[in-house]
Amino acid sequence: FGSFGMIALLTGVISESIFEKNALRIEEARCEREQRNESIVNTCSAIFDEMPQSENGEVTKKDVDQVLGKIADLLDQFDVEYTDQELEMMSHLMDTNCSDGIDKGEFTQTIMREIEGVRPMSMQEMQYDVAWCRNKLGKVLATVEDIAAIHLGTDSRRNALAASSP
């Protein structure tokens, strides 16, 4: 029984050590990711601030196209694989609020997503955005149907009145 107890004790100690090392490794990776993200945000902010901005702090797609070389350098710094076509398309994907301008948040977020690649959080964000759009679209559709019903109802009454009058 003594050897079984000793084996169980050693197995427990080893298992606990493995869990602790794993937890430390996860925390270390999280800290590295936060530092990397802060560096990316600072670099994106510096690139954005070099571009001429409108009164509301937005830049044009043409302005972004002028700094694609700096964006490419940033992507290269983080070993992101991309094609020239993907890089050129990036400025067209930045205007996420369809304002015909790109603000600092849109600029930074697009580059961050390119560097991070597809991650579970980005998939969740996309799922949320689609659900939000579906919800709003459903409300708009219901409103349009209500307006159409009122409009058609008004036209039907007018037609009935016109038909009954001499």
Stockholm file with secondary structure:
# STOCKHOLM 1.0

chainA/1-166         FGSFGMIALLTGVISESIFEKNALRIEEARCEREQRNESIVNTCSAIFDEMPQSENGEVTKKDVDQVLGKIADLLDQFDVEYTDQELEMMSHLMDTNCSDGIDKGEFTQTIMREIEGVRPMSMQEMQYDVAWCRNKLGKVLATVEDIAAIHLGTDSRRNALAASSP
#=GR chainA/1-166 SS CHHHHHHHHHHHHHHHHHHHHHHHHHHHHHHHHHHHHHHHHHHHHHHHHHSCCCTTSCBCHHHHHHTHHHHHHHHHHTTCCCCHHHHHHHHHHHCTTCSSSBCHHHHHHHHHHHHHCSCHHHHHHHHHHHHHHHHHHHHHHHHHHHHHHHHHHHHHHHHHHHHHCC
#=GC SS_cons         CHHHHHHHHHHHHHHHHHHHHHHHHHHHHHHHHHHHHHHHHHHHHHHHHHSCCCTTSCBCHHHHHHTHHHHHHHHHHTTCCCCHHHHHHHHHHHCTTCSSSBCHHHHHHHHHHHHHCSCHHHHHHHHHHHHHHHHHHHHHHHHHHHHHHHHHHHHHHHHHHHHHCC
//
